[in-house]
Amino acid sequence: MPDMPTDIVYTWVDDTWPGYADTLARYAATGHDLNPNRTRDNLDLLKYSMRSLVHCPWVRRVYLVTASPQIPRWLNPNAEGLSVIHHDAILEPRFLPTFNSFAILSALYRLEGLSDRFVYVEDDMLFGRPVTMADFLTEDGKVRLFPRLRFAQPPAAADRADLSPWNRSLAYSNALLDGAFAPARRREVNHVPLLIDKRWWAQMCDRWAGDFEHTRASRFRASRNVVPEYLYPWFLYYTGRGTMMTPARTLADSAYVPLENTPFITALALWRAGALHPKFIALNDGFGAHPRKGVERAARHWLERAFPVRSRFEL
């Protein structure tokens, strides 16, 4: 299993692409739907993430999944080993356009030519040092799962109007897990690359087929959606195909960097990520509506120092 071909799949979007903001506004119904933290691309994080693939020489092919007709301005779409795929290749026309990351992620396993096993990487994730399949799999072939200290919302919170769609969907995903396995408090899963087996993913989608249909039909994150990147790890755990690392191991292997408009907070988080030299780094956009230019410059400077060498994917 360690020698199986393994691809990387990225998801990405840029809300400054001509016409995208108008389309987004036409379908949006709530303030959450217009949250720029989920659609902004002000730091070219995907570019640096692709540079960080130097730490992953085992990757066979890279897929970039995005809204049609978007392509990053710095990206060479004809680069060797790269496929740029738009949403209409994996989702039915009745679900498009979609702005729901849950819906998009749920359908990635349908990509034509995709390896049977692949690593899902969000565009704000970076590889901080050399990574091998042993960082994703135990010696007996179980997927390593990385829990946070924080517990996810319980099922009773699935319809709480005061919670974000993300947290309501976590609560609903817990309700599904409770019904299928046993009631339990479960920790959230850390924001790190996720190893996915297409067969097991398809089994998960089949098990909760109606819930995934509802999720794909939701153009934005909504109540009673499934959070695939949370449900899948726990599905693997309960079916004996995944093993939970300790929270201490999660902290040792990964760094979560909140990019905030407060310079001190962002500077401290970036310093910590550099000092710890973890395998996985996530730079999460928390800028809100108006990112401070000074903080953006500091983040860009850190990225350029950490990943200065251009990848073969750049023009």
C-alpha positions as CSV (number, residue, x, y, z in Angstrom):
1,M,0.0,0.0,0.0
2,P,2.8,2.5,0.7
3,D,4.0,2.2,-2.9
4,M,0.6,2.9,-4.5
5,P,0.4,5.9,-6.9
6,T,-0.8,8.9,-5.0
7,D,-2.2,12.2,-6.4
8,I,-2.8,15.5,-4.8
9,V,-6.1,17.3,-5.2
10,Y,-6.4,21.0,-4.4
11,T,-9.5,23.1,-4.3
12,W,-9.3,26.9,-4.9
13,V,-11.3,29.9,-5.8
14,D,-10.6,33.6,-6.3
15,D,-13.5,36.1,-5.6
16,T,-11.7,38.8,-7.6
17,W,-12.2,36.8,-10.8
18,P,-14.3,38.9,-13.2
19,G,-18.0,38.2,-12.7
20,Y,-17.5,35.9,-9.7
21,A,-18.6,38.4,-7.1
22,D,-21.7,39.2,-9.1
23,T,-22.6,35.6,-9.4
24,L,-22.0,35.0,-5.7
25,A,-24.2,38.0,-4.7
26,R,-27.0,36.8,-7.0
27,Y,-27.3,33.5,-5.1
28,A,-26.3,34.6,-1.6
29,A,-29.1,34.7,1.0
30,T,-27.2,35.4,4.3
31,G,-24.1,37.2,5.5
32,H,-22.3,33.9,6.0
33,D,-22.7,33.3,2.2
34,L,-20.7,36.4,1.5
35,N,-17.9,35.8,4.1
36,P,-14.7,36.8,2.2
37,N,-12.6,34.6,4.4
38,R,-13.7,31.6,2.3
39,T,-13.2,33.0,-1.2
40,R,-10.4,35.5,-0.9
41,D,-7.0,34.8,-2.5
42,N,-5.0,37.8,-1.4
43,L,-1.8,36.0,-0.5
44,D,-1.4,33.5,-3.4
45,L,-1.4,30.7,-0.9
46,L,-1.9,28.1,-3.5
47,K,1.3,29.1,-5.2
48,Y,3.3,28.6,-2.0
49,S,1.5,25.3,-1.3
50,M,2.5,24.0,-4.7
51,R,6.1,25.1,-4.0
52,S,5.9,23.2,-0.7
53,L,5.3,20.0,-2.8
54,V,9.1,19.8,-3.0
55,H,8.7,18.0,0.3
56,C,6.4,15.4,-1.4
57,P,8.4,13.7,-4.2
58,W,6.0,10.7,-4.1
59,V,3.2,12.7,-5.7
60,R,2.2,11.3,-9.1
61,R,-0.1,14.1,-10.4
62,V,-1.7,17.3,-9.1
63,Y,-5.3,18.2,-9.7
64,L,-6.6,21.7,-9.2
65,V,-10.4,21.9,-8.9
66,T,-12.0,25.3,-9.2
67,A,-15.0,27.2,-10.5
68,S,-15.2,27.6,-14.3
69,P,-13.4,29.4,-16.0
70,Q,-11.0,30.3,-13.2
71,I,-7.3,29.6,-13.4
72,P,-4.7,31.3,-11.1
73,R,-2.9,34.1,-13.0
74,W,0.5,32.7,-12.1
75,L,-0.3,29.1,-13.0
76,N,0.9,27.3,-16.1
77,P,-2.2,25.1,-16.9
78,N,0.0,23.1,-19.3
79,A,2.6,22.2,-16.7
80,E,3.7,18.6,-16.6
81,G,1.8,16.6,-14.1
82,L,-1.0,19.1,-13.6
83,S,-4.7,18.9,-14.4
84,V,-7.0,21.9,-14.0
85,I,-10.6,20.7,-13.5
86,H,-13.8,22.8,-13.2
87,H,-16.8,21.9,-11.0
88,D,-18.9,20.8,-13.9
89,A,-16.6,17.8,-14.3
90,I,-17.6,16.3,-11.0
91,L,-21.0,17.8,-10.1
92,E,-24.3,17.5,-12.0
93,P,-25.6,20.7,-13.7
94,R,-28.5,21.0,-11.3
95,F,-26.0,21.7,-8.4
96,L,-24.1,24.5,-10.2
97,P,-22.9,27.0,-9.6
98,T,-21.9,26.0,-6.2
99,F,-20.1,27.9,-3.5
100,N,-20.3,25.1,-1.0
101,S,-16.9,23.5,-0.1
102,F,-18.7,20.6,1.4
103,A,-20.4,19.8,-1.9
104,I,-17.2,20.2,-3.9
105,L,-15.2,18.0,-1.6
106,S,-17.8,15.3,-1.5
107,A,-17.4,14.8,-5.3
108,L,-13.7,15.0,-5.7
109,Y,-13.4,11.2,-5.8
110,R,-15.2,11.3,-9.2
111,L,-12.2,13.0,-10.9
112,E,-11.3,11.1,-14.1
113,G,-8.0,9.4,-13.9
114,L,-7.5,10.1,-10.2
115,S,-5.4,7.6,-8.3
116,D,-7.3,5.2,-6.1
117,R,-5.7,6.9,-3.1
118,F,-5.2,10.6,-3.0
119,V,-4.4,13.5,-0.6
120,Y,-6.9,16.3,-0.4
121,V,-5.1,19.6,0.3
122,E,-6.9,22.9,0.8
123,D,-5.2,25.9,-0.8
124,D,-4.2,27.3,2.6
125,M,-2.2,24.2,3.6
126,L,1.5,23.9,3.2
127,F,4.1,21.1,3.7
128,G,6.7,22.4,6.1
129,R,9.3,19.6,5.8
130,P,9.7,16.3,4.0
131,V,6.6,14.1,4.2
132,T,6.2,10.4,3.3
133,M,3.3,8.0,3.2
134,A,4.3,7.0,6.7
135,D,3.0,10.4,7.9
136,F,-0.4,9.4,6.6
137,L,-0.5,5.7,7.2
138,T,0.5,3.4,10.2
139,E,2.6,0.3,9.6
140,D,-0.6,-1.8,9.5
141,G,-2.2,0.4,6.8
142,K,-4.5,2.5,8.9
143,V,-5.0,6.2,8.1
144,R,-3.5,8.6,10.6
145,L,-6.2,11.0,11.9
146,F,-5.3,14.2,13.7
147,P,-7.8,15.4,16.3
148,R,-7.9,18.9,17.9
149,L,-8.2,19.5,21.6
150,R,-11.6,21.1,21.0
151,F,-14.8,19.0,20.8
152,A,-17.2,19.4,17.9
153,Q,-20.7,20.7,18.4
154,P,-23.2,18.0,19.7
155,P,-26.1,16.8,17.6
156,A,-28.5,19.0,19.6
157,A,-26.9,22.1,18.1
158,A,-27.7,21.1,14.5
159,D,-30.4,23.7,14.1
160,R,-29.2,26.5,16.4
161,A,-29.6,29.8,14.5
162,D,-26.8,31.4,16.5
163,L,-24.2,29.1,15.2
164,S,-22.4,29.4,11.9
165,P,-23.3,26.9,9.0
166,W,-19.9,25.2,9.7
167,N,-20.8,24.5,13.3
168,R,-24.3,23.5,12.6
169,S,-23.1,21.1,10.0
170,L,-20.5,19.6,12.4
171,A,-23.4,19.0,14.8
172,Y,-25.4,17.3,12.1
173,S,-22.5,15.2,11.1
174,N,-22.2,14.1,14.7
175,A,-25.9,13.2,14.7
176,L,-25.2,10.9,11.7
177,L,-22.3,9.3,13.5
178,D,-24.3,8.8,16.6
179,G,-27.0,7.1,14.6
180,A,-24.7,4.8,12.7
181,F,-22.3,3.9,15.5
182,A,-22.8,5.1,19.1
183,P,-23.4,8.4,20.9
184,A,-20.1,10.1,21.8
185,R,-18.4,13.4,22.2
186,R,-15.9,13.7,19.4
187,R,-13.0,16.1,18.9
188,E,-12.8,18.2,15.8
189,V,-10.3,17.2,13.2
190,N,-7.3,19.4,12.6
191,H,-6.9,21.4,9.4
192,V,-4.3,19.2,7.7
193,P,-4.0,17.3,4.4
194,L,-6.3,14.3,4.3
195,L,-5.5,10.9,2.8
196,I,-8.6,9.6,1.0
197,D,-9.3,6.1,-0.4
198,K,-11.8,6.4,-3.2
199,R,-13.5,3.1,-2.3
200,W,-14.0,4.1,1.3
201,W,-15.1,7.6,0.4
202,A,-17.7,6.1,-1.9
203,Q,-18.9,3.8,0.9
204,M,-19.4,6.8,3.1
205,C,-21.3,8.6,0.5
206,D,-23.5,5.6,-0.1
207,R,-24.2,5.1,3.6
208,W,-25.6,8.6,3.9
209,A,-26.7,9.1,0.3
210,G,-29.6,11.3,1.1
211,D,-27.5,13.6,3.3
212,F,-24.9,14.0,0.6
213,E,-27.5,14.7,-2.0
214,H,-28.9,17.5,0.3
215,T,-25.4,18.8,0.8
216,R,-24.6,18.9,-3.0
217,A,-27.9,20.6,-3.6
218,S,-27.0,23.4,-1.1
219,R,-25.2,26.2,-3.0
220,F,-23.8,27.4,0.2
221,R,-23.0,25.7,3.5
222,A,-26.4,25.2,5.2
223,S,-28.1,23.4,8.1
224,R,-28.1,19.7,7.9
225,N,-25.2,19.6,5.5
226,V,-22.5,17.0,5.9
227,V,-18.9,18.1,6.7
228,P,-17.0,15.5,4.6
229,E,-13.6,16.3,6.1
230,Y,-15.0,15.6,9.5
231,L,-17.3,12.7,8.8
232,Y,-14.7,10.7,6.8
233,P,-12.0,10.5,9.5
234,W,-14.5,9.4,12.1
235,F,-16.1,7.0,9.6
236,L,-12.6,5.4,9.1
237,Y,-12.1,5.3,12.9
238,Y,-15.4,3.5,13.6
239,T,-14.9,1.0,10.7
240,G,-11.4,0.1,11.9
241,R,-9.6,1.8,9.0
242,G,-8.2,4.9,10.8
243,T,-6.5,5.6,14.0
244,M,-6.6,8.8,16.0
245,M,-3.3,10.3,16.9
246,T,-3.0,12.0,20.3
247,P,-3.7,15.7,20.5
248,A,0.0,16.1,21.5
249,R,1.0,14.4,18.2
250,T,-1.3,16.7,16.3
251,L,0.4,19.7,17.9
252,A,3.8,18.3,17.1
253,D,3.1,17.5,13.4
254,S,1.0,20.6,12.5
255,A,0.7,24.3,13.0
256,Y,-2.5,26.2,12.6
257,V,-1.8,29.9,11.8
258,P,-4.7,32.3,12.2
259,L,-4.2,35.3,9.9
260,E,-5.8,38.1,11.9
261,N,-5.8,41.9,11.4
262,T,-3.9,42.2,14.8
263,P,-0.3,42.3,13.7
264,F,1.0,40.8,17.0
265,I,-1.2,37.7,16.8
266,T,-0.3,37.0,13.2
267,A,3.4,37.6,13.8
268,L,3.4,35.3,16.8
269,A,1.6,32.5,14.9
270,L,3.9,32.8,11.9
271,W,7.0,32.8,14.2
272,R,5.7,29.7,16.0
273,A,5.1,27.9,12.7
274,G,8.7,28.7,11.6
275,A,10.2,27.7,15.0
276,L,8.3,24.4,15.3
277,H,9.1,23.4,11.7
278,P,6.0,21.1,11.5
279,K,5.1,18.8,8.7
280,F,1.8,20.5,8.0
281,I,1.0,24.2,8.2
282,A,-2.3,25.9,7.7
283,L,-2.7,29.7,7.2
284,N,-6.3,30.3,7.9
285,D,-7.9,33.6,6.7
286,G,-9.4,35.5,9.6
287,F,-8.9,39.0,8.1
288,G,-12.6,39.8,7.9
289,A,-13.9,42.3,5.4
290,H,-10.8,44.6,5.3
291,P,-7.3,42.9,5.6
292,R,-4.6,45.3,7.0
293,K,-2.0,45.8,4.4
294,G,0.8,45.6,6.9
295,V,-0.3,42.2,8.0
296,E,-0.7,41.0,4.4
297,R,2.9,42.1,3.7
298,A,4.2,40.3,6.8
299,A,2.4,37.1,5.7
300,R,3.7,37.4,2.2
301,H,7.3,38.0,3.4
302,W,7.1,34.9,5.6
303,L,5.8,32.8,2.8
304,E,8.5,34.0,0.4
305,R,11.2,33.2,3.0
306,A,9.8,29.8,3.8
307,F,9.2,28.8,0.1
308,P,11.4,30.8,-2.1
309,V,11.9,28.3,-5.0
310,R,9.5,28.5,-7.9
311,S,7.7,25.3,-8.7
312,R,7.3,23.8,-12.2
313,F,3.6,24.9,-12.1
314,E,4.4,28.6,-12.3
315,L,4.6,30.7,-15.5
